Amino acid sequence: MKIEATVPLTETPEWAALQHKLIAEMERAIHPFLEKYTHPDGRLIWKEGVHQSRDGADDFYESFYNWPLLYLLGGGDELLELGKRQWDATTRLMEEIGHVDKEYEIGYDQFHQSESYIYFYLLCMADPGDHKHLERARRFAGFYMNEDPDAPNFDPEHNIIRCCHNGSHGPRWFEKATPYRYSPGMAVYGIPFHDLEGIDTIEDLKDPDKADRMGQAMHDRMAQGDVATNLHVCSLITNAYLMTGETKYADWLTRYVDGWIKRADANGGLLPDNVGLDGLVGQYTDGKWYGSRYGWTWPHGFYNIAMASILAGIQCFLLTKEPKYLDLPRTQIRTVMDLGKMDDLETLRSQMSLEQHWIAQFEALEGEETWVVPYRYGDNGWFDWQPMAPMYPAALWNACGDVQDWETILAIREKEGYDWRKVISFHGKDDAGHEQPWIAYLQGDNPDYPVRGLQASLEQVYRRCEQIRQDETDPRDNHIHWWQQLNPVTTEVLIQLTMGAPQFLYNGGLLMAPLRYFDAERKRPGLPSDTAALVSRVTGDEVDVELVNTSTWEAKRIIVQSGTLAEHRFTRIAYDRMVSEYPSGVGTYAAPNLETEEETAAPDATSFEVALPPGTRVRLKIRIERCVNDPTYRFPWG
C-alpha cells in the first residue's frame, strides 16, 4: 500500500533541520576520531605486544558500537562499511592481545560480553544478508548449544551454563584463588561478602591477609556454576534466530529461561543469582540465593539482575507470545519498588554503586529529597539506595505496549517528584538517561523536547569533538575506556524522536521500536536523505508520526515498517490530505490558504510506503497490533 504526501511545507520544522544537522555533524566527526586513535587498518592504537589477563574485550568494541546504529537511522552508507571494518579490526587486535579466539571472547562474564555484542547485533540488523554476519551468528550461538566441542559451556542435564566466565574456549574456570585487594576503582562497590570475620569494609582489604581471604572466598563461591547474568546470552541466541529463523535457537532459549523462571518462582519471585553444577541454588553460597558474581550483592545488584530478566523476558515473549516471560522482569521491578522511600541523594551519594548514572537527577533535584529504592541485597538485608531508572519498565512497555508497564513508568515519575521535563545535556557510557523528558513529551506536557533534546545531542557532539582536538595524550598510554568516552556518535534522542522508542539496554539489548524506516529508492535501512520523522505519541496500539521531505527538488519514498523486527502489524492509518489548490497558479505572488481533510486506509500489513514529493509533509495516525508476527531481520523486500 502507498500513501502520498500532499501537504506542502510552508516552513522547515526546526526539529527536522536539527535532525539533519545532528546526523551530518556526527558523520563528519568520526574521521578525526579515526585519524587520532586508530591505525590505517582500523585497529585501535594500543600498547604493543600480547597482554593476557582475565579482563575482556568489551571496552575495545564499545568504541564503535553505535556507528551501524546511526546508519540504521539514516546516516550515510560509509557508516555501515566503517562499522564492519572496525568490528573486524578490533577482532584482530583482540586476537593479538589474547582475549578472542574464533572471533569470539575466549571466556568472560556475560554482563560485559553483552556490552560489546550489541555492536554485532546492530551490524546484523543493518545488513542481514552479509554472509559473514550469518556465519558468525551461527557460530557464536553454537558456543552455548554445545555445537563446538571446544566450548562445552552448557549442561543440558541441569539446564545451566557451567561457569560465570564463558566463551569460545568453554567454561573459564577460576583455577586458583587470587587476592582481592583494595583499589580505588572498585572501592565504590564495597566488599563482595559480608560474612567473613574481620572484613567489614572495602578499606579492610588493604590488609594482605584479608585480601587473600576474600579472594579465596570469591574463588570458592564464584568459580563454577551458573549465574543470573548469564541470561544476557539470550540476546546472542535470539540474534541467531533473527538471522536464520531456525527453531533450534528458540527451543534452547525458552528452555534455558524456563529453568530460571522455576528458580525464581521457588524464591518468591526474585531471581536467585547463583546455581551450582548440580543444579542447586546456593550450592556454593551456604544455601543463599544471593552472593554470586554480578548478583544481588556485588557489584551492581538490581542494575544487572533487572537487565538480565528484561532481556530474557522480552526475547522469549517475542518468540512465543507468552506473557509469563514478561512477568519475570516485572516481579523484579515491583519487588524493589515496593521497598522505596524518600531520601536525600546528596547524603546517599557516597554510598551509591552507580553514582555516575544519576547526572540528570542530581542537577534537576537542586538539593530536594527524592524517591529511591535499594539496588542490592546481602546478609544484612537491602542496601545501596538509588533512584529507580525508568529505562527498565520503559524497555518492557516499548516491547509489548502493555498499559501496566506504562503505569509503572508514571508511578516512578509521581514518586520522584522532580520536574521530568528538564533536559540535561550529557552523554554517558550507555548513551541513555534522557528517558524522563521524552516520556513527559509523550504525555503531552513537554512540547519543546524535540528541539531541546536534539540541541543537547548536538552540544555533546561539539563537546566531544573539542575534547578530541585538545587531547594531547599518547593513545598507547590511555586506559581502555578512553575511546568510548570520546566517541562522537550519540543516537538516543534520534531513536526516541524518529522511531518512538527509548534507547535499548546497553548490556545486550536489541534495537526495538514501534516504527522503522527504509529508503525505498535505494533499498537500504534508514530514512532517506533530506527526510525527517517525528513521533509525537505512542500508546499500546497507536503511534502518531510526521514525515517531511525538506528537499525542494527531489522526491523521496519511505517504507514504514511496524516494529524494528517486523513483529507488529499495521491495521489502520489516518493521514492528512490537502483538498485546496497549491501553489495557486504559476507566477502568482501570494501563497494560498491550505485546507486539509483526514483520509483513512486499512493496510493489514507489516509495512507500507509513503511517497514524499519535494517540499511536502504528512501526519500519520497509525493503529498497530503488537507482537503478532514472527520477528526477523529480513528487509521488507527480501
C-alpha positions as CSV (number, residue, x, y, z in Angstrom):
1,M,0.0,0.0,0.0
2,K,1.2,3.5,-0.8
3,I,0.3,6.9,0.8
4,E,1.3,10.1,-1.0
5,A,2.0,13.2,1.0
6,T,0.1,16.2,-0.5
7,V,0.5,19.0,2.2
8,P,3.3,21.4,1.2
9,L,5.9,22.6,3.7
10,T,5.4,26.2,4.5
11,E,8.5,26.2,6.6
12,T,11.2,23.7,7.6
13,P,10.4,22.5,11.1
14,E,13.2,23.3,13.5
15,W,13.3,19.7,14.7
16,A,13.7,18.4,11.1
17,A,16.6,20.8,10.5
18,L,18.2,19.7,13.7
19,Q,17.9,16.1,12.8
20,H,19.7,16.7,9.6
21,K,22.4,18.8,11.3
22,L,23.0,16.2,14.0
23,I,23.4,13.3,11.6
24,A,25.7,15.3,9.3
25,E,28.0,16.5,12.1
26,M,28.3,13.0,13.5
27,E,29.2,11.6,10.1
28,R,32.0,14.3,9.8
29,A,33.2,13.8,13.4
30,I,34.1,10.1,13.0
31,H,37.0,10.9,10.7
32,P,39.1,12.9,13.1
33,F,38.3,10.3,15.7
34,L,39.7,7.5,13.5
35,E,42.7,9.6,12.4
36,K,43.7,10.2,16.0
37,Y,43.0,6.9,17.7
38,T,43.4,4.1,15.1
39,H,46.0,2.7,12.7
40,P,45.3,2.9,8.9
41,D,43.7,-0.6,9.0
42,G,41.3,0.4,11.8
43,R,43.0,-1.2,14.8
44,L,43.0,1.0,17.9
45,I,46.4,2.4,18.8
46,W,47.1,0.4,21.9
47,K,50.0,-1.0,23.9
48,E,52.4,-3.2,22.0
49,G,52.5,-6.9,22.5
50,V,50.2,-9.5,23.9
51,H,48.6,-8.8,27.3
52,Q,46.9,-11.8,28.8
53,S,44.5,-11.0,31.7
54,R,41.1,-12.0,33.0
55,D,39.7,-8.8,31.7
56,G,37.7,-8.9,28.4
57,A,37.4,-7.3,25.0
58,D,34.2,-5.3,25.6
59,D,35.7,-1.8,26.0
60,F,37.5,-2.0,22.7
61,Y,34.4,-2.9,20.7
62,E,32.3,-0.4,22.5
63,S,34.2,2.5,21.0
64,F,32.4,2.0,17.6
65,Y,29.2,0.1,18.5
66,N,26.7,2.8,17.5
67,W,28.1,3.6,14.1
68,P,26.0,1.0,12.3
69,L,23.1,2.3,14.5
70,L,23.5,5.7,13.0
71,Y,23.4,4.1,9.6
72,L,20.1,2.3,10.6
73,L,18.7,5.7,11.5
74,G,19.5,7.2,8.1
75,G,23.3,8.0,8.2
76,G,25.4,7.6,5.2
77,D,26.5,4.3,3.6
78,E,30.0,4.8,4.8
79,L,28.9,4.3,8.4
80,L,28.0,0.6,7.6
81,E,31.3,0.0,5.8
82,L,33.3,1.6,8.6
83,G,31.2,-0.3,11.2
84,K,32.2,-3.6,9.6
85,R,35.8,-2.5,9.2
86,Q,36.1,-1.5,12.8
87,W,34.5,-4.7,14.0
88,D,37.0,-6.8,12.0
89,A,39.9,-4.6,13.0
90,T,39.0,-4.8,16.7
91,T,38.6,-8.5,16.5
92,R,42.1,-8.8,15.0
93,L,43.5,-6.7,17.8
94,M,41.7,-8.8,20.5
95,E,43.1,-11.9,18.9
96,E,46.6,-10.4,19.2
97,I,46.1,-9.5,22.8
98,G,44.6,-12.9,23.6
99,H,41.0,-12.1,24.5
100,V,39.4,-13.5,21.4
101,D,39.6,-16.8,19.5
102,K,37.3,-18.0,16.7
103,E,36.3,-14.3,16.6
104,Y,34.6,-14.6,20.0
105,E,35.6,-13.9,23.6
106,I,37.6,-16.9,25.0
107,G,35.9,-16.6,28.4
108,Y,34.4,-13.6,30.2
109,D,31.2,-12.7,32.1
110,Q,28.1,-12.1,30.0
111,F,27.4,-8.8,31.7
112,H,30.5,-7.4,30.0
113,Q,30.3,-9.5,26.8
114,S,26.8,-8.2,26.2
115,E,28.1,-4.6,26.2
116,S,30.3,-5.4,23.1
117,Y,28.0,-7.7,21.3
118,I,25.3,-5.1,20.9
119,Y,27.7,-3.9,18.2
120,F,27.4,-7.2,16.4
121,Y,23.6,-7.3,16.7
122,L,23.4,-3.9,15.1
123,L,25.6,-5.0,12.2
124,C,23.3,-8.0,11.7
125,M,20.2,-5.8,11.7
126,A,21.9,-3.3,9.3
127,D,22.9,-6.0,6.8
128,P,21.3,-9.4,7.5
129,G,22.3,-10.6,4.1
130,D,26.1,-10.4,4.8
131,H,27.3,-14.0,4.8
132,K,30.0,-13.2,7.4
133,H,27.3,-12.0,9.8
134,L,25.3,-15.1,9.2
135,E,28.2,-17.5,9.7
136,R,29.3,-15.6,12.9
137,A,25.8,-15.5,14.3
138,R,25.5,-19.3,14.0
139,R,29.0,-19.9,15.4
140,F,28.6,-17.5,18.3
141,A,25.3,-19.0,19.4
142,G,26.7,-22.5,18.9
143,F,29.2,-21.9,21.6
144,Y,26.3,-22.1,24.1
145,M,24.5,-25.0,22.4
146,N,27.5,-27.4,22.6
147,E,27.9,-27.3,18.8
148,D,31.6,-26.7,19.2
149,P,33.5,-29.4,21.1
150,D,36.0,-26.9,22.3
151,A,33.2,-24.9,24.1
152,P,31.2,-27.1,26.3
153,N,29.5,-24.2,28.1
154,F,26.1,-25.7,28.5
155,D,25.0,-28.6,30.8
156,P,21.7,-29.9,29.2
157,E,21.0,-32.2,32.2
158,H,20.8,-29.4,34.7
159,N,19.9,-26.7,32.2
160,I,22.7,-24.4,33.2
161,I,25.7,-22.6,31.8
162,R,28.5,-24.1,33.7
163,C,30.5,-21.0,34.6
164,C,30.1,-17.3,35.1
165,H,33.1,-16.8,32.7
166,N,32.4,-18.5,29.4
167,G,33.1,-18.2,25.7
168,S,34.7,-19.8,22.7
169,H,37.1,-21.9,25.0
170,G,34.1,-23.1,27.1
171,P,33.9,-22.6,30.9
172,R,36.8,-20.4,32.0
173,W,37.2,-21.8,35.5
174,F,38.9,-19.8,38.2
175,E,41.8,-22.3,38.5
176,K,43.2,-20.8,41.7
177,A,42.3,-18.1,44.1
178,T,43.8,-14.6,43.7
179,P,43.8,-11.9,46.4
180,Y,41.0,-9.4,46.1
181,R,42.9,-6.2,47.1
182,Y,41.6,-2.7,47.7
183,S,41.6,-0.5,44.6
184,P,40.0,3.0,44.2
185,G,38.2,2.0,41.1
186,M,36.4,-1.0,42.8
187,A,36.0,0.6,46.2
188,V,32.7,2.2,45.2
189,Y,31.2,-1.3,45.0
190,G,32.2,-2.4,48.5
191,I,33.0,-5.9,49.6
192,P,31.6,-8.9,47.8
193,F,30.7,-10.8,51.0
194,H,29.7,-9.6,54.5
195,D,30.2,-12.8,56.4
196,L,34.0,-13.0,56.6
197,E,35.2,-12.3,60.2
198,G,37.1,-9.1,60.5
199,I,36.3,-7.8,56.9
200,D,33.6,-5.2,57.3
201,T,34.5,-2.5,54.8
202,I,36.4,-2.2,51.5
203,E,39.2,-0.5,53.4
204,D,39.9,-3.7,55.3
205,L,41.2,-5.3,52.0
206,K,44.3,-3.1,52.2
207,D,45.5,-5.8,54.6
208,P,47.2,-8.5,52.5
209,D,45.9,-11.3,54.7
210,K,42.3,-10.1,54.5
211,A,42.7,-9.7,50.7
212,D,43.8,-13.3,50.5
213,R,40.8,-14.5,52.5
214,M,38.4,-12.5,50.4
215,G,40.0,-13.8,47.2
216,Q,39.7,-17.4,48.5
217,A,36.0,-16.9,49.3
218,M,35.4,-15.5,45.9
219,H,37.1,-18.5,44.3
220,D,35.1,-20.9,46.5
221,R,31.7,-19.3,45.8
222,M,32.1,-17.9,42.3
223,A,34.5,-20.2,40.4
224,Q,31.9,-22.5,38.9
225,G,28.1,-22.8,38.3
226,D,25.5,-20.7,36.6
227,V,24.7,-17.0,37.5
228,A,21.7,-14.9,36.7
229,T,23.6,-12.5,34.5
230,N,24.3,-15.4,32.1
231,L,20.8,-14.6,31.0
232,H,22.4,-11.8,28.9
233,V,23.4,-14.6,26.5
234,C,19.8,-14.7,25.4
235,S,20.5,-11.9,23.1
236,L,23.2,-13.9,21.3
237,I,20.8,-16.8,20.8
238,T,17.9,-14.5,19.7
239,N,20.2,-12.8,17.2
240,A,20.9,-16.2,15.6
241,Y,17.2,-16.8,15.4
242,L,16.6,-13.4,13.8
243,M,19.3,-14.1,11.2
244,T,18.1,-17.7,10.4
245,G,14.6,-18.3,11.6
246,E,15.7,-21.7,12.8
247,T,13.6,-23.1,15.7
248,K,16.5,-24.7,17.5
249,Y,17.5,-21.3,18.8
250,A,14.0,-20.5,20.1
251,D,13.9,-24.0,21.7
252,W,17.2,-23.5,23.5
253,L,16.3,-20.0,24.6
254,T,12.9,-20.8,26.1
255,R,14.2,-24.0,27.8
256,Y,17.1,-22.1,29.5
257,V,14.9,-19.2,30.6
258,D,12.2,-21.6,31.8
259,G,14.8,-23.0,34.2
260,W,15.5,-19.6,35.7
261,I,11.7,-18.9,36.0
262,K,11.3,-22.0,38.0
263,R,14.1,-21.0,40.3
264,A,12.6,-17.5,40.7
265,D,9.1,-19.0,41.5
266,A,10.7,-21.1,44.2
267,N,12.3,-18.0,45.6
268,G,9.1,-15.9,46.0
269,G,9.5,-14.4,42.5
270,L,13.0,-12.9,42.9
271,L,15.7,-14.3,40.6
272,P,18.4,-16.2,42.6
273,D,21.8,-15.1,41.4
274,N,23.6,-18.5,41.6
275,V,23.2,-22.2,40.7
276,G,25.7,-24.9,41.4
277,L,27.0,-27.5,38.9
278,D,24.4,-29.9,40.5
279,G,21.6,-27.5,39.5
280,L,21.1,-26.4,43.2
281,V,20.6,-22.8,44.1
282,G,23.0,-21.8,46.8
283,Q,25.3,-24.8,46.3
284,Y,28.5,-22.8,46.8
285,T,27.0,-19.9,49.0
286,D,25.8,-21.9,52.0
287,G,22.3,-22.1,50.6
288,K,21.9,-18.4,50.0
289,W,20.0,-17.3,46.8
290,Y,22.3,-14.2,46.6
291,G,26.0,-13.7,46.7
292,S,27.5,-14.7,43.3
293,R,29.4,-12.7,40.7
294,Y,27.3,-9.9,39.2
295,G,24.4,-10.9,41.5
296,W,22.2,-9.2,44.1
297,T,25.1,-8.4,46.5
298,W,28.0,-7.3,44.3
299,P,28.8,-5.2,42.5
300,H,25.6,-3.7,40.9
301,G,22.7,-5.7,42.2
302,F,19.3,-4.7,40.7
303,Y,21.0,-2.9,37.8
304,N,22.3,-6.1,36.2
305,I,19.7,-8.5,37.5
306,A,16.9,-6.3,36.1
307,M,18.6,-6.1,32.7
308,A,19.2,-9.9,32.6
309,S,15.5,-10.6,33.4
310,I,14.3,-8.0,30.9
311,L,16.4,-9.3,28.1
312,A,15.3,-12.9,28.7
313,G,11.7,-12.0,29.2
314,I,11.3,-9.8,26.1
315,Q,13.1,-12.1,23.8
316,C,11.2,-15.2,24.9
317,F,7.9,-13.2,24.6
318,L,8.8,-12.1,21.1
319,L,9.3,-15.8,20.0
320,T,6.4,-17.4,22.0
321,K,3.9,-14.5,22.7
322,E,3.5,-16.0,26.2
323,P,3.0,-13.2,28.9
324,K,4.7,-15.3,31.6
325,Y,8.1,-14.3,30.3
326,L,7.4,-10.6,30.9
327,D,6.1,-11.4,34.4
328,L,9.7,-12.4,35.3
329,P,11.2,-8.9,35.0
330,R,8.1,-7.2,36.2
331,T,8.4,-9.1,39.5
332,Q,12.0,-7.9,40.0
333,I,11.0,-4.3,39.3
334,R,7.9,-4.3,41.5
335,T,9.6,-6.0,44.4
336,V,12.3,-3.4,44.6
337,M,9.8,-0.5,44.0
338,D,7.7,-1.7,47.0
339,L,10.7,-1.1,49.2
340,G,11.2,2.6,48.1
341,K,11.5,5.6,50.4
342,M,12.1,9.3,50.3
343,D,15.7,10.4,50.9
344,D,18.4,13.0,50.1
345,L,20.5,12.0,47.1
346,E,23.5,14.1,48.2
347,T,23.5,12.2,51.5
348,L,23.4,8.9,49.7
349,R,25.8,9.8,47.0
350,S,29.0,8.4,48.6
351,Q,27.2,5.0,49.2
352,M,26.0,4.5,45.7
353,S,27.5,1.9,43.4
354,L,26.2,3.7,40.3
355,E,26.5,7.3,41.2
356,Q,27.6,8.3,37.7
357,H,24.2,7.1,36.4
358,W,22.3,9.9,38.1
359,I,23.7,13.0,36.4
360,A,20.2,14.3,35.5
361,Q,18.7,13.6,38.9
362,F,21.4,15.4,40.8
363,E,21.1,18.5,38.6
364,A,17.3,18.5,38.4
365,L,16.7,18.0,42.1
366,E,18.7,21.0,43.3
367,G,19.0,19.6,46.8
368,E,15.5,18.3,47.3
369,E,14.6,14.8,48.5
370,T,13.5,12.2,46.0
371,W,12.3,8.6,46.0
372,V,14.9,5.9,46.0
373,V,15.0,2.1,46.0
374,P,17.5,-0.5,47.2
375,Y,19.7,-1.9,44.5
376,R,21.5,-4.6,46.5
377,Y,20.8,-7.4,49.0
378,G,23.2,-9.1,51.3
379,D,23.5,-10.7,54.7
380,N,22.3,-7.5,56.4
381,G,19.3,-7.0,54.1
382,W,18.7,-4.4,51.4
383,F,21.1,-1.6,50.8
384,D,22.6,0.7,48.2
385,W,19.7,3.2,47.8
386,Q,19.5,4.9,44.4
387,P,16.8,6.3,42.0
388,M,14.7,3.8,40.0
389,A,15.7,4.2,36.4
390,P,12.6,4.4,34.2
391,M,14.6,2.5,31.5
392,Y,13.5,-0.8,33.0
393,P,9.8,-0.5,32.7
394,A,10.2,1.6,29.5
395,A,12.0,-1.4,27.9
396,L,9.0,-3.7,28.7
397,W,6.5,-1.1,27.5
398,N,8.4,-0.5,24.3
399,A,8.3,-4.2,23.5
400,C,4.7,-5.0,24.2
401,G,2.8,-1.8,24.8
402,D,1.1,-3.1,27.9
403,V,-0.6,-0.4,30.0
404,Q,0.7,-1.9,33.2
405,D,4.3,-1.1,32.2
406,W,3.3,2.5,31.2
407,E,1.6,2.9,34.6
408,T,4.8,1.8,36.3
409,I,6.7,4.5,34.5
410,L,4.2,7.1,35.5
411,A,4.3,5.8,39.1
412,I,8.1,6.4,39.2
413,R,7.5,10.0,37.9
414,E,4.9,10.7,40.5
415,K,7.0,9.3,43.4
416,E,10.2,11.0,42.4
417,G,8.6,14.4,42.5
418,Y,11.0,16.5,40.4
419,D,10.4,18.1,37.0
420,W,10.9,15.4,34.4
421,R,10.6,18.0,31.6
422,K,14.1,19.4,32.2
423,V,16.7,18.4,29.6
424,I,20.2,17.9,30.9
425,S,22.9,17.7,28.3
426,F,25.3,14.7,29.0
427,H,26.5,11.6,27.1
428,G,27.0,8.6,29.4
429,K,28.6,5.3,28.5
430,D,25.2,3.8,27.6
431,D,24.2,6.8,25.6
432,A,21.0,6.9,27.6
433,G,19.5,8.7,30.6
434,H,17.1,11.1,28.8
435,E,14.0,9.0,29.2
436,Q,12.4,11.4,31.6
437,P,11.9,14.5,29.4
438,W,11.0,12.2,26.4
439,I,8.3,10.4,28.5
440,A,7.0,13.8,29.6
441,Y,6.8,14.8,25.9
442,L,4.8,11.6,25.1
443,Q,2.4,12.6,27.9
444,G,1.8,15.9,26.1
445,D,3.4,18.3,28.7
446,N,6.8,18.8,27.3
447,P,6.2,20.1,23.7
448,D,9.7,21.6,23.3
449,Y,11.5,18.4,23.9
450,P,12.2,17.5,20.2
451,V,14.2,20.8,19.7
452,R,15.8,20.9,23.1
453,G,16.7,17.2,23.0
454,L,18.3,17.5,19.6
455,Q,20.2,20.7,20.7
456,A,21.5,18.8,23.7
457,S,22.7,16.0,21.5
458,L,24.5,18.4,19.2
459,E,26.1,20.1,22.2
460,Q,27.6,16.7,23.2
461,V,28.9,16.1,19.6
462,Y,30.6,19.6,19.6
463,R,32.0,18.9,23.1
464,R,33.5,15.5,22.2
465,C,35.0,16.9,19.0
466,E,36.7,19.6,21.1
467,Q,37.9,17.0,23.5
468,I,39.4,15.1,20.6
469,R,41.1,18.3,19.4
470,Q,42.6,19.1,22.8
471,D,43.7,15.5,23.6
472,E,47.5,15.5,23.6
473,T,47.9,12.1,25.3
474,D,49.7,9.1,23.7
475,P,46.9,6.6,22.9
476,R,49.2,3.8,23.9
477,D,49.2,5.1,27.5
478,N,45.4,5.5,27.8
479,H,43.0,3.3,29.7
480,I,40.7,1.1,27.8
481,H,37.7,3.4,28.3
482,W,39.3,6.3,26.7
483,W,37.9,5.9,23.2
484,Q,34.4,5.1,24.2
485,Q,34.4,8.3,26.2
486,L,35.4,10.3,23.1
487,N,33.2,8.5,20.5
488,P,31.3,11.5,18.9
489,V,28.2,9.5,17.9
490,T,25.1,9.8,20.1
491,T,21.8,8.3,19.0
492,E,19.4,8.2,22.0
493,V,17.3,11.2,21.0
494,L,17.2,10.2,17.4
495,I,15.8,6.8,18.4
496,Q,13.2,8.5,20.6
497,L,12.0,11.1,18.1
498,T,12.2,9.1,14.8
499,M,11.3,5.6,16.0
500,G,9.2,6.3,19.1
501,A,11.3,4.2,21.4
502,P,13.8,4.5,24.3
503,Q,17.4,3.8,23.9
504,F,17.9,0.0,24.1
505,L,19.5,-1.6,27.1
506,Y,23.3,-1.3,26.9
507,N,24.1,-4.7,28.2
508,G,22.7,-6.8,25.4
509,G,19.6,-5.0,24.3
510,L,18.2,-5.3,20.8
511,L,17.1,-2.2,18.9
512,M,13.3,-2.4,19.2
513,A,10.7,0.3,18.4
514,P,7.2,0.5,17.0
515,L,8.4,2.1,13.8
516,R,11.3,1.5,11.5
517,Y,12.1,3.2,8.1
518,F,13.7,2.1,4.8
519,D,14.7,4.1,1.8
520,A,12.5,2.6,-0.9
521,E,14.6,4.1,-3.8
522,R,18.0,2.9,-2.6
523,K,16.8,-0.3,-0.9
524,R,18.6,0.3,2.3
525,P,17.6,0.8,6.0
526,G,17.1,4.3,7.4
527,L,15.4,7.5,6.5
528,P,16.3,8.8,3.0
529,S,18.5,12.0,2.9
530,D,16.5,15.3,3.3
531,T,13.7,13.5,5.1
532,A,13.0,13.6,8.8
533,A,10.5,11.9,11.2
534,L,8.9,13.0,14.5
535,V,6.9,10.5,16.6
536,S,4.8,12.6,18.9
537,R,2.6,10.0,20.6
538,V,2.9,6.3,21.4
539,T,0.3,4.1,23.1
540,G,-0.2,0.4,23.3
541,D,-1.9,0.4,19.9
542,E,-1.3,3.8,18.3
543,V,1.6,5.8,17.0
544,D,1.5,9.4,15.7
545,V,4.3,10.4,13.4
546,E,5.0,13.3,11.0
547,L,7.2,12.7,7.9
548,V,8.8,15.6,6.0
549,N,10.8,16.0,2.8
550,T,12.8,19.2,3.0
551,S,14.3,18.9,-0.4
552,T,13.0,21.5,-2.9
553,W,13.5,19.3,-5.9
554,E,13.9,15.6,-5.2
555,A,11.0,13.3,-4.4
556,K,11.5,10.6,-1.7
557,R,9.9,7.3,-0.9
558,I,9.9,5.8,2.6
559,I,8.9,2.3,3.6
560,V,7.5,2.4,7.1
561,Q,7.7,-0.9,9.0
562,S,5.7,-2.0,12.0
563,G,8.4,-2.9,14.5
564,T,12.1,-3.0,14.0
565,L,11.8,-6.8,13.8
566,A,8.6,-6.7,11.7
567,E,6.9,-8.1,14.8
568,H,3.8,-5.9,14.7
569,R,1.1,-5.2,12.1
570,F,-0.5,-2.0,10.9
571,T,-4.3,-2.2,11.0
572,R,-5.4,1.4,10.3
573,I,-3.8,4.6,9.1
574,A,-5.4,8.1,9.2
575,Y,-3.5,10.9,7.5
576,D,-4.0,14.5,6.4
577,R,-4.6,15.2,2.7
578,M,-4.7,18.6,1.0
579,V,-8.0,19.4,-0.6
580,S,-7.3,23.1,-1.6
581,E,-5.2,24.1,-4.7
582,Y,-1.5,24.7,-4.5
583,P,0.6,26.6,-5.5
584,S,-2.4,28.5,-6.8
585,G,-1.2,29.3,-10.3
586,V,2.2,29.7,-11.8
587,G,3.5,33.3,-11.5
588,T,1.1,34.4,-8.7
589,Y,2.6,36.2,-5.7
590,A,0.6,35.3,-2.7
591,A,0.5,31.8,-1.2
592,P,-3.0,30.3,-0.9
593,N,-4.6,29.2,2.3
594,L,-4.2,25.4,2.8
595,E,-7.1,23.2,3.6
596,T,-6.8,19.5,4.6
597,E,-9.0,16.7,5.5
598,E,-8.5,13.3,7.0
599,E,-8.1,10.2,4.8
600,T,-8.0,6.6,6.2
601,A,-6.6,3.3,5.0
602,A,-6.6,-0.2,6.3
603,P,-3.4,-1.8,5.2
604,D,-3.5,-5.0,7.4
605,A,0.3,-5.3,6.7
606,T,3.7,-5.1,8.3
607,S,4.8,-2.2,6.1
608,F,3.5,0.5,3.8
609,E,5.1,3.1,1.5
610,V,4.9,6.9,1.8
611,A,5.7,8.9,-1.3
612,L,7.0,12.4,-0.4
613,P,7.1,14.8,-3.3
614,P,9.6,17.7,-2.9
615,G,8.8,20.1,-0.1
616,T,5.9,18.1,1.4
617,R,4.9,16.6,4.7
618,V,2.3,14.1,6.0
619,R,1.0,13.4,9.5
620,L,0.0,9.8,10.2
621,K,-2.1,8.4,13.0
622,I,-1.3,4.7,12.9
623,R,-3.0,1.9,14.7
624,I,-0.9,-1.2,15.3
625,E,-1.4,-4.7,16.6
626,R,1.6,-5.6,18.6
627,C,3.7,-8.8,18.6
628,V,1.6,-10.8,16.2
629,N,4.4,-11.7,13.7
630,D,7.5,-13.9,13.9
631,P,10.4,-11.4,14.5
632,T,13.1,-11.2,11.8
633,Y,15.9,-9.0,10.5
634,R,14.7,-9.5,6.9
635,F,14.0,-6.4,4.9
636,P,10.5,-5.7,3.6
637,W,11.6,-6.5,0.0
638,G,13.7,-9.6,0.9
